[in-house]
Amino acid sequence: MAKSILHTIERNMPTFSKGQKRIADYILQNYDKAAFMTASKLGKLSGVSESTVVRFASELGYDGYPSMQRALQEMIRSRLTSTQRIQAADNLFGGQDVLSAVIQSDMDKLRMVAEEADRTEFNKVVDLILGAGHLYILGVRTSSFVAGYLNFYLHLLSENVTLVQSNAAGEIFEQLLRIGPGDVMIAISFPRYSKVTMNTVKFAQDRGATIVAITDNELSPVYQMAEAALLAPSEMISFVDSMVAPLSLINALLIAVGSRMRSDVSRTFAELEDIWNAYGVFGKMDDE
């Protein structure tokens, strides 16, 4: 539904009440701003009440204003420029306690993942990771930090893990020279979706590797290319992305993988503890 929300509004315009037409006109002309407004603010700018905005969302077939808002956000997420992001943040957080507003927004994302995550798909991803001949982890731009976090822990659990570095396109393909059937690529991609990620995933797919996507929604390009996918929202806050929900999802994935590798994980960390102690890697509290 997110793909066609503007088309849906235009198609149903003749059936709207006078107040609903005001909302529709405002959204059609300012959808990049409306996507990040509260129902109250959208109503004020459209010249109608908040309750009229809520009824408008229901009229379009959504189960509430937040669902309509998410549909707008998903539609425009990959289209906004950095300047538009900043303007959207002003609409979303203007006049509020920014700290509380941002934390509340992240909490809402975490709650969404907890309630809506597909457990069957989650277990499928765990199986694919454990069964991979070699595991490749890909993430560029802001997703590179998420990829690095996932790689740090998976690399401790298995020697067959490669973090694909994205300094140059040619170097990426050199790192994937031996990828093939039986291997798994975890492609982490959040708006604005990078063409580098798409091209790399296509290469891995052409070589016979299985693709696992960690992304924000079903409209994401990597979702369309993946055999399995885990979804977590990363709504834009000004010029930064929120990676709280994706990182929490990855924490759950790491714990699930570790639980299935119980004895191997115990041996690995027992050996690491011996090394850390022998070489004084970490200071002791009583040394301070």
Backbone hydrogen bonds, N-H to C=O, Kabsch-Sander energy under -0.5 kcal/mol:
donor,donor_aa,acceptor,acceptor_aa,energy
4,S,1,M,-0.7
5,I,2,A,-0.8
8,T,4,S,-3.0
9,I,5,I,-2.3
10,E,6,L,-2.4
11,R,7,H,-2.6
12,N,8,T,-1.9
13,M,9,I,-0.5
13,M,10,E,-0.8
15,T,12,N,-1.6
16,F,12,N,-0.7
16,F,13,M,-1.4
21,K,17,S,-2.3
22,R,18,K,-1.3
23,I,19,G,-1.7
24,A,20,Q,-2.8
25,D,21,K,-2.7
26,Y,22,R,-2.1
27,I,23,I,-2.7
28,L,24,A,-2.6
29,Q,25,D,-1.7
30,N,26,Y,-2.0
31,Y,27,I,-0.6
33,K,30,N,-1.2
34,A,30,N,-2.9
35,A,31,Y,-1.7
36,F,33,K,-1.7
37,M,34,A,-1.6
42,L,38,T,-2.5
43,G,39,A,-2.2
44,K,40,S,-2.2
45,L,41,K,-2.4
46,S,42,L,-1.5
47,G,43,G,-1.1
48,V,43,G,-3.0
53,V,49,S,-1.4
54,V,50,E,-2.0
55,R,51,S,-2.3
56,F,52,T,-2.0
57,A,53,V,-1.9
58,S,54,V,-1.7
59,E,55,R,-2.3
60,L,56,F,-1.4
61,G,58,S,-1.4
62,Y,57,A,-2.1
68,M,64,G,-1.5
69,Q,65,Y,-2.7
70,R,66,P,-2.4
71,A,67,S,-1.9
72,L,68,M,-2.0
73,Q,69,Q,-2.4
74,E,70,R,-2.8
75,M,71,A,-1.7
76,I,72,L,-1.9
77,R,73,Q,-1.7
79,R,76,I,-2.3
80,L,76,I,-1.3
85,R,81,T,-2.1
86,I,82,S,-2.0
87,Q,83,T,-2.0
88,A,84,Q,-2.5
89,A,85,R,-2.2
90,D,86,I,-1.8
91,N,87,Q,-1.7
92,L,88,A,-2.1
93,F,89,A,-3.3
94,G,90,D,-1.6
96,Q,93,F,-2.3
98,V,96,Q,-1.0
101,A,97,D,-2.7
102,V,98,V,-2.8
103,I,99,L,-2.2
104,Q,100,S,-2.6
105,S,101,A,-2.1
106,D,102,V,-2.3
107,M,103,I,-2.4
108,D,104,Q,-2.2
109,K,105,S,-1.6
110,L,106,D,-2.3
111,R,107,M,-2.4
112,M,108,D,-2.0
113,V,109,K,-2.1
114,A,110,L,-2.4
115,E,111,R,-2.0
116,E,112,M,-2.4
117,A,113,V,-2.3
119,R,117,A,-0.8
122,F,118,D,-2.3
123,N,119,R,-2.4
124,K,120,T,-1.8
125,V,121,E,-2.2
126,V,122,F,-1.9
127,D,123,N,-2.3
128,L,124,K,-2.3
129,I,125,V,-2.4
130,L,126,V,-2.4
131,G,127,D,-1.8
132,A,128,L,-0.5
132,A,129,I,-0.9
133,G,182,G,-3.3
135,L,160,N,-3.0
136,Y,134,H,-0.5
136,Y,184,V,-3.0
137,I,162,T,-2.8
138,L,136,Y,-0.5
138,L,186,I,-3.0
139,G,164,V,-0.5
140,V,188,I,-0.5
143,S,140,V,-1.7
144,S,141,R,-1.8
145,F,142,T,-1.0
146,V,142,T,-0.7
147,A,143,S,-2.5
148,G,144,S,-2.3
149,Y,145,F,-1.9
150,L,146,V,-2.3
151,N,147,A,-2.7
152,F,148,G,-2.3
153,Y,149,Y,-1.3
154,L,150,L,-2.4
155,H,151,N,-2.8
156,L,152,F,-0.7
157,L,153,Y,-1.1
158,S,154,L,-1.6
161,V,159,E,-0.8
162,T,135,L,-2.8
164,V,137,I,-2.8
164,V,162,T,-0.7
165,Q,163,L,-0.7
172,I,168,A,-1.8
173,F,169,A,-1.7
174,E,170,G,-1.6
175,Q,171,E,-2.0
176,L,172,I,-1.1
177,L,174,E,-1.2
179,I,176,L,-1.6
182,G,208,G,-0.5
183,D,180,G,-2.1
184,V,134,H,-2.4
185,M,210,T,-3.0
186,I,136,Y,-3.3
186,I,184,V,-0.5
187,A,185,M,-0.8
187,A,212,V,-3.1
188,I,138,L,-3.0
188,I,186,I,-0.6
189,S,187,A,-0.6
189,S,214,I,-2.1
198,M,194,S,-1.7
199,N,195,K,-2.8
200,T,196,V,-2.2
201,V,197,T,-2.7
202,K,198,M,-2.3
203,F,199,N,-2.1
204,A,200,T,-2.4
205,Q,201,V,-2.7
206,D,202,K,-2.6
207,R,203,F,-1.5
208,G,205,Q,-1.5
209,A,204,A,-2.3
210,T,183,D,-2.7
212,V,185,M,-3.1
213,A,228,A,-2.5
214,I,187,A,-2.4
215,T,213,A,-0.5
215,T,230,L,-2.1
216,D,189,S,-0.5
220,S,217,N,-1.7
224,Q,220,S,-1.4
225,M,221,P,-0.8
226,A,222,V,-0.8
226,A,223,Y,-0.9
227,E,211,I,-2.5
228,A,211,I,-1.3
230,L,213,A,-2.7
232,A,215,T,-2.2
237,I,240,V,-2.3
238,S,85,R,-0.6
238,S,236,M,-0.6
240,V,237,I,-2.1
242,S,235,E,-0.8
243,M,241,D,-0.7
247,L,243,M,-2.2
248,S,244,V,-2.1
249,L,245,A,-2.4
250,I,246,P,-2.2
251,N,247,L,-2.3
252,A,248,S,-2.0
253,L,249,L,-2.0
254,L,250,I,-2.8
255,I,251,N,-2.3
256,A,252,A,-2.3
257,V,253,L,-2.5
258,G,254,L,-2.8
259,S,255,I,-2.3
260,R,256,A,-1.5
261,M,257,V,-1.1
262,R,259,S,-1.0
264,D,261,M,-0.6
265,V,261,M,-2.6
266,S,262,R,-2.2
267,R,263,S,-2.1
268,T,264,D,-2.4
269,F,265,V,-2.4
270,A,266,S,-1.8
271,E,267,R,-2.2
272,L,268,T,-2.1
273,E,269,F,-2.3
274,D,270,A,-1.7
275,I,271,E,-2.0
276,W,272,L,-3.1
277,N,273,E,-2.4
278,A,274,D,-2.5
279,Y,275,I,-2.1
280,G,277,N,-0.7
281,V,276,W,-2.3
287,D,284,K,-1.5
288,E,285,M,-1.3
